Amino acid sequence: MAAQGNKQLSVLISSTFAFTICFAIWMMFAVLGIPIKANLGLNETQFGLLAAMPVLTGSLVRVPLGIWTDKYGGRIVFFLLMLSSVVPIYLISYATAYWHFLVLGLFVGLAGGSFSVGTPYVARWFQQERRGLAMGIFGAGNSGSALTKFVAPAIITAFGWQMLPKVYAGAMLATALLFWFFSYTDKTHQVSAGVPFSEQVKVLKDPRVWRYCQIYSVVFGGYVGLALWMTKYYVSAYGFDLKLAALLAACFSLPGGLVRALGGWIADRYGAYKVTWSVMWVCWVCFFLLSYPQTSMIVQTVKGDLNLHLGLSPLMFTGLLFIVGVAMAIGKASVFKFISDDFTHNIGAVSGVVGLAGGLGGFVLPIMFGALVDLTGIHSSAFMLLYGTVCVSLVWMYFSFKPRRAARLAAALPASNQFKSGGDYLAAATRRAS
């Protein structure tokens, strides 16, 4: 039993560390893209596409990676995935044209697929009642986004942007080796080789899978989109330099990763539905406030013109962004608590599809953020878009879970109330019959 416990801990720590490095590299263009944008003269939409390109690949490979994890085991899939991205990362330092960065970004994006490998790999090492916490701790590797914002500006300032891909390539190689030596394989966690591919993906016909896809595209897709966009936002909207902008953006990215472990524990304790529903309302309020643009107006009064300025200060803006980061971190964990409860034997395949939906949200959003700024000239238009998506999500979630809520309320009624309700119904029926 002690040996098994040691293996569980080693798998959890090594997987979380590996995922943190993978996520940091996956988000590298959030910082690296800023000097590239200046050098190439890119507009906002082009910057959004550049920042989001790794997210596209990282999203598309999640489904096959999740299925391969079920079939071959998470250790070997995770290891090979990290090795496959080392060379493309290194080659970015020699890119000179916009299309070079886009193509290499697609290959770098393979690192983002690590989530759909690590989630089922870690989950199967723990009992059902502890999986939410374990997956939450693993998911804290999202804080790699903040790691990039701490490390990348310093490297770029000291050595130039070309040095960052070289450092990250070395870090990925070292991480892959460390993961291999400190992780383990348990063949009982693999889906039987006799189970055909069609049987593994048949679960995707379940409407619950698509429900979780929609929710996750908000909490994870929104997190990725903002993590890629916020450094640029602080530079453009508030005029900060790269170091300060990245530091303030980390106030969103860091809790968005670390608090995910707490989110797993909360979901275990209070249930995935209550936690996710609360997260959506918190995001709704915050995005409403963040959406308001910097506004100057002149009010004509009896004493003359009154100049007013309405808008969030950098401190207030960062505070609201911090709250959103915490809420999204908890929401990401609660969604995967849903999955671990409902799809115990197909966690890999389902987490791959749900992760794909979230990743595609993270790919599309930065591009839409840039396009909205180019079209409207309003920096906060990004939050207007997110506010709208949360509104849609709240309505959809309300009606999707309405039957389940009704069943829970009925089950929670005391026996005496149920008897009384039944008696009242019988009396009313008798009166109608007479």
ZIDA-V944786 format. One record per residue. RES is the residue in one small letter. SS is DSSP state (@ for helix, = for strand, . for the rest). NEAR is the number of other ideal C-beta (glycine too) atoms within 10 Angstrom. Layout:
BEGIN
RES;SS;NEAR + RES;SS;NEAR
END
This chain:
BEGIN
m;.;5 + a;@;6 + a;@;7 + q;@;11 + g;@;9 + n;@;11 + k;@;15 + q;@;17 + l;@;11 + s;@;15 + v;@;26 + l;@;21 + i;@;14 + s;@;22 + s;@;27 + t;@;19 + f;@;16 + a;@;29 + f;@;29 + t;@;22 + i;@;23 + c;@;29 + f;@;28 + a;@;27 + i;@;30 + w;@;33 + m;.;29 + m;.;25 + f;@;28 + a;@;26 + v;@;27 + l;@;25 + g;@;27 + i;@;23 + p;@;16 + i;@;18 + k;@;20 + a;@;11 + n;@;11 + l;@;15 + g;.;8 + l;.;18 + n;.;12 + e;@;22 + t;@;18 + q;@;18 + f;@;26 + g;@;29 + l;@;22 + l;@;24 + a;@;33 + a;@;30 + m;@;24 + p;@;31 + v;@;30 + l;@;21 + t;@;22 + g;@;31 + s;@;28 + l;@;19 + v;.;23 + r;@;28 + v;@;22 + p;@;16 + l;@;28 + g;@;30 + i;@;22 + w;@;21 + t;@;30 + d;@;27 + k;@;17 + y;@;16 + g;.;21 + g;@;31 + r;@;21 + i;@;15 + v;@;26 + f;@;26 + f;@;17 + l;@;14 + l;@;23 + m;@;25 + l;@;15 + s;@;15 + s;.;28 + v;@;21 + v;@;13 + p;@;20 + i;@;26 + y;@;18 + l;@;17 + i;@;24 + s;@;17 + y;@;11 + a;.;17 + t;.;8 + a;.;9 + y;@;17 + w;@;8 + h;@;13 + f;@;22 + l;@;16 + v;@;15 + l;@;22 + g;@;26 + l;@;16 + f;@;18 + v;@;28 + g;@;26 + l;@;24 + a;@;32 + g;@;29 + g;@;30 + s;@;31 + f;@;29 + s;@;33 + v;@;33 + g;@;30 + t;@;31 + p;@;28 + y;@;27 + v;@;24 + a;@;24 + r;.;22 + w;.;21 + f;.;17 + q;.;8 + q;@;11 + e;@;8 + r;@;15 + r;@;25 + g;@;28 + l;@;22 + a;@;25 + m;@;31 + g;@;26 + i;@;21 + f;@;28 + g;@;28 + a;@;24 + g;@;25 + n;@;31 + s;@;25 + g;@;25 + s;@;29 + a;@;27 + l;@;20 + t;@;28 + k;@;28 + f;@;16 + v;@;18 + a;@;26 + p;@;22 + a;@;13 + i;@;18 + i;@;20 + t;@;13 + a;@;8 + f;@;12 + g;.;11 + w;@;20 + q;@;14 + m;@;13 + l;@;25 + p;@;23 + k;@;17 + v;@;16 + y;@;27 + a;@;21 + g;@;13 + a;@;16 + m;@;24 + l;@;17 + a;@;13 + t;@;22 + a;@;21 + l;@;12 + l;@;14 + f;@;23 + w;@;17 + f;@;8 + f;@;14 + s;.;21 + y;.;14 + t;.;14 + d;.;15 + k;@;7 + t;@;5 + h;@;18 + q;.;17 + v;.;18 + s;.;8 + a;.;8 + g;.;6 + v;.;13 + p;.;9 + f;@;11 + s;@;7 + e;@;13 + q;@;19 + v;@;16 + k;@;12 + v;@;16 + l;@;15 + k;@;8 + d;.;14 + p;@;8 + r;@;14 + v;@;19 + w;@;14 + r;@;17 + y;@;25 + c;@;21 + q;@;18 + i;@;26 + y;@;28 + s;@;23 + v;@;27 + v;@;27 + f;@;27 + g;@;25 + g;@;27 + y;@;28 + v;@;32 + g;@;26 + l;@;28 + a;@;31 + l;@;31 + w;@;24 + m;@;27 + t;@;30 + k;@;26 + y;@;22 + y;@;24 + v;@;18 + s;@;16 + a;@;21 + y;@;16 + g;.;10 + f;.;18 + d;.;11 + l;@;20 + k;@;16 + l;@;16 + a;@;24 + a;@;27 + l;@;17 + l;@;22 + a;@;29 + a;@;22 + c;@;18 + f;@;25 + s;@;33 + l;@;21 + p;@;24 + g;@;32 + g;@;26 + l;@;19 + v;@;24 + r;@;28 + a;@;23 + l;@;18 + g;@;31 + g;@;30 + w;@;17 + i;@;23 + a;@;29 + d;@;24 + r;@;11 + y;@;12 + g;.;16 + a;@;24 + y;@;17 + k;@;13 + v;@;23 + t;@;27 + w;@;18 + s;@;16 + v;@;27 + m;@;19 + w;@;12 + v;@;17 + c;@;25 + w;@;16 + v;@;15 + c;@;22 + f;@;23 + f;@;15 + l;@;14 + l;@;22 + s;.;17 + y;.;13 + p;.;16 + q;.;13 + t;=;9 + s;=;9 + m;=;9 + i;=;10 + v;=;9 + q;=;8 + t;=;8 + v;.;4 + k;.;6 + g;=;8 + d;=;8 + l;=;10 + n;=;8 + l;=;9 + h;=;8 + l;=;10 + g;.;13 + l;.;18 + s;.;9 + p;@;14 + l;@;9 + m;@;12 + f;@;22 + t;@;18 + g;@;14 + l;@;19 + l;@;25 + f;@;17 + i;@;17 + v;@;25 + g;@;28 + v;@;21 + a;@;25 + m;@;30 + a;@;31 + i;@;28 + g;@;28 + k;@;29 + a;@;32 + s;@;30 + v;@;28 + f;@;31 + k;@;25 + f;@;23 + i;@;26 + s;@;25 + d;@;15 + d;@;16 + f;.;20 + t;@;12 + h;@;12 + n;@;25 + i;@;26 + g;@;30 + a;@;29 + v;@;31 + s;@;31 + g;@;29 + v;@;24 + v;@;30 + g;@;29 + l;@;24 + a;@;22 + g;@;29 + g;@;31 + l;@;21 + g;@;24 + g;@;29 + f;@;27 + v;@;18 + l;@;26 + p;@;30 + i;@;22 + m;@;17 + f;@;28 + g;@;24 + a;@;17 + l;@;20 + v;@;24 + d;@;14 + l;@;11 + t;@;12 + g;.;10 + i;.;15 + h;.;19 + s;.;22 + s;@;19 + a;@;26 + f;@;25 + m;@;17 + l;@;19 + l;@;25 + y;@;19 + g;@;12 + t;@;18 + v;@;23 + c;@;14 + v;@;11 + s;@;20 + l;@;15 + v;@;10 + w;@;14 + m;@;18 + y;@;12 + f;@;8 + s;@;15 + f;.;15 + k;@;10 + p;@;9 + r;@;10 + r;@;12 + a;@;10 + a;@;10 + r;@;12 + l;@;9 + a;@;10 + a;@;8 + a;@;8 + l;.;12 + p;.;8 + a;@;7 + s;@;8 + n;@;10 + q;@;12 + f;@;11 + k;@;12 + s;@;12 + g;@;10 + g;@;10 + d;@;10 + y;@;10 + l;@;10 + a;@;10 + a;@;10 + a;@;10 + t;@;9 + r;@;8 + r;@;7 + a;@;6 + s;.;5
END
